Structure formats: structure tokens, C-alpha cells
Amino acid sequence: MTQQDVLEVFKKTGALLEGHFILTSGFHSPNYFQCAKVLQYPEFNTLFASEIIKSFKDEEIDTVIAPAIGGIVLATEIGRQLNKKSIFTERQNDKMTLRRGFEINVGEKFLVCEDVVTTGGSVFEVIDVVKEHGGIVSGVGFIIDRSNGTVNFGVKQKSLATLEVIKFAENEIPDWLEKIPVTKPGSRGLKK
């Protein structure tokens, strides 16, 4: 599967949005990848998961883990295909944590999954949670790398599409983007 194939799936499913978006990272962008619109279709979730798995076939993986909410659907499918359990972290008091009775055992090997990476903040937080509990990160797999390959998680990593998407810091938003009403489509709501 090529990068162009991945982007065609996003276009076909209406998951490549245009407007004025605040990304989870806090950056503003005229484009947004709404992976949930793609992953609602089992055929694409299965396809993307199998493509990511190919890159980790030589890695030892006991468990698949993802940050809530974006990575959960993909991680669950990867876990299903690998016949491994799949768990997730979530924010509690603004800190990524394990909840819902999930546990990490010392020496347990993890594949971290995410839908879209811009700065990698959520993935780095998941990696920290795994390490804090004595687990080992075998790799990181994700669908879209918005950093154009600049984010390095310090382990084997695989993205299905690597792009540099236009993004602006809060104090650098150009006039043309400022004129478009802002939307915050990610899992962390707009803070007023």
C-alpha cells in the first residue's frame, strides 16, 4: 500500500477535511485527518492494521496499547489480527494514565498505536506510562505522520503516510486562516 493509496482512502471516505482546525497538539491547520471517518469501515481498519503489522512481524509483541480516543479502534484491530490483548490509556486530571483495571506487567512488550501524529505528544505519554510500569515498547505504528518524519519515538516506528501538513502556532495564524471559523474535531475539546 502506497502513501497515495492511503490518501485516496481518506478522500474517498470524506476524512480529509478542509477549514480551520485546532489540532490536539494546539497548532492551527487548514487540514484535518478525521481517522474515525475512515476506521468506521471495517475494510479500511483491517487494511491499515495489516499494513502496520507487516512492519513489526519480527518484533516480539505481547500487548497493543493506544491513547484514548483516536488510537483505540486501530489498536483493537491490530490486537485482533495479532491475537494479542489490546488496552488503552486515557487522561485523568490532564495526565495520561491506565484505568479500567488495565495492567502492565514488568517485561511485557508493547506495540503503541495511534491514528495521527503531529508532535507525538500522546504517543510519548503512552510510552512513559508503559515504562513507568516496567513494560517495554517494541514499536510504534500509526496511520498518518503529520510531522513529515521529524517525530522520533526512539523505537522502531511505522506510519502509512508521511506528510508535512501546514500548521501554525496560536500566535502565528495568518489572516486568511483567521477568517475561517475554528473547529476542534479531536478528542480534547476546545477550552474557552
C-alpha positions in Angstrom: 0.0 0.0 0.0 1.5 3.3 -1.0 1.1 6.7 0.7 -1.1 7.8 -2.3 -3.4 4.8 -1.7 -3.8 5.8 2.0 -4.6 9.4 1.0 -7.1 8.2 -1.6 -8.9 6.2 1.1 -9.1 9.4 3.2 -10.5 11.4 0.3 -13.0 8.6 -0.7 -14.4 8.5 2.9 -14.5 12.2 3.4 -11.9 12.0 6.1 -9.5 14.6 4.8 -11.2 17.8 5.9 -10.6 21.5 4.9 -11.3 24.5 7.1 -9.7 26.0 10.2 -8.9 23.3 12.8 -7.2 23.3 16.2 -5.2 20.1 16.4 -4.7 18.1 19.6 -1.1 19.5 19.6 -2.6 23.0 19.9 -1.4 24.0 16.4 -3.9 25.5 13.9 -4.2 24.0 10.4 -6.4 24.3 7.3 -6.5 20.5 7.0 -7.6 17.7 9.4 -7.4 14.0 9.1 -10.5 12.6 10.7 -9.4 9.0 11.1 -12.7 8.0 12.7 -14.4 8.5 9.4 -12.1 6.0 7.8 -11.9 3.5 10.6 -15.7 3.2 10.8 -15.4 1.0 7.7 -14.1 -2.5 8.7 -12.4 -3.0 5.3 -10.1 0.1 5.8 -9.5 -0.6 9.5 -8.5 -4.1 8.6 -6.3 -3.0 5.7 -4.5 -0.2 7.7 -3.9 -2.6 10.6 -2.5 -5.3 8.4 -0.2 -2.8 6.7 1.2 -1.6 10.1 1.6 -5.2 11.4 3.8 -6.1 8.4 6.5 -3.7 9.7 6.5 -5.4 13.1 6.4 -9.1 12.1 9.9 -9.6 13.6 9.2 -7.8 16.8 8.0 -9.5 20.0 4.7 -8.1 21.0 2.6 -9.2 24.0 0.0 -6.3 24.0 -1.2 -3.5 21.9 -1.8 -0.1 23.6 -3.1 3.2 22.4 -4.0 6.6 23.8 -7.7 7.3 24.0 -9.6 8.1 21.9 -8.0 8.2 18.4 -5.8 5.1 18.5 -8.3 2.7 20.2 -10.1 1.5 17.1 -6.9 0.8 15.2 -5.2 -0.8 18.2 -8.1 -3.1 18.8 -8.0 -4.3 15.2 -4.2 -4.8 15.3 -4.6 -6.7 18.6 -7.3 -8.9 16.9 -5.1 -9.6 13.9 -2.1 -10.5 16.1 -4.4 -12.4 18.6 -3.0 -10.2 21.4 -4.8 -8.2 24.0 -5.4 -4.5 23.4 -5.6 -1.8 26.1 -5.6 1.9 26.2 -4.5 4.9 28.3 -6.7 7.9 28.9 -6.4 11.3 30.5 -7.3 11.8 34.2 -6.6 15.2 35.6 -4.7 16.1 32.4 -2.3 13.2 32.9 -2.2 10.0 30.7 -2.9 7.0 32.9 -4.1 3.4 33.0 -7.6 3.0 34.2 -10.5 0.5 33.9 -8.4 -2.3 35.6 -5.8 -2.4 32.8 -2.4 -3.5 34.0 1.1 -3.6 32.6 3.5 -6.3 33.8 7.2 -5.9 34.2 8.9 -7.0 30.9 5.6 -7.1 28.9 6.3 -5.9 25.3 4.0 -3.4 23.7 3.2 -2.1 20.3 1.9 1.5 20.7 -0.7 2.5 18.1 -2.1 5.9 17.1 -4.2 7.3 14.3 -2.5 10.6 13.6 0.8 12.0 14.9 1.7 15.7 14.7 4.1 16.3 17.6 3.8 12.8 19.0 2.7 14.1 22.4 0.1 11.5 23.2 2.3 8.7 22.0 5.3 9.9 24.1 2.9 9.9 27.1 1.8 6.3 26.4 5.4 5.3 26.1 6.1 6.9 29.5 3.2 5.0 31.1 4.4 1.7 29.7 8.0 2.3 31.0 6.7 3.6 34.4 5.0 0.2 34.9 8.1 -1.8 33.8 6.9 -2.6 30.3 9.0 -2.5 27.1 8.0 -0.6 23.9 8.7 -2.8 20.9 7.5 -0.2 18.4 5.0 2.5 17.4 2.6 2.2 14.5 0.3 4.9 13.2 -1.6 5.8 10.1 -0.7 9.5 9.4 2.6 11.2 10.3 1.8 14.9 10.0 5.4 15.7 11.2 6.9 14.7 7.8 9.1 12.2 9.6 10.5 14.6 12.2 9.0 12.9 15.3 11.3 10.1 16.6 10.0 7.9 19.3 13.3 6.2 19.9 12.0 2.8 18.9 11.0 1.1 15.6 8.2 3.1 14.1 5.9 2.9 11.1 3.5 5.3 9.5 1.4 4.6 6.4 1.6 8.1 5.1 4.2 10.8 6.0 3.3 14.3 5.1 4.1 17.9 6.1 0.8 19.5 6.7 0.6 23.2 7.1 0.3 24.2 10.8 0.6 27.4 12.7 1.2 28.2 16.4 -1.6 30.2 18.1 0.3 33.5 17.8 1.2 32.9 14.1 -2.2 32.3 12.5 -2.3 34.0 9.1 -5.2 36.4 8.3 -6.7 34.1 5.6 -7.0 31.2 8.2 -8.1 33.5 11.0 -11.2 34.5 8.8 -12.4 30.8 8.8 -14.5 29.7 11.8 -12.4 27.4 14.0 -13.3 23.8 14.7 -11.7 21.4 17.3 -12.6 18.0 16.0 -10.2 16.0 18.1 -10.9 14.1 21.4 -9.9 17.1 23.6 -12.5 19.8 23.4 -12.0 23.5 22.9 -11.0 25.3 26.1 -12.8 28.6 26.4 
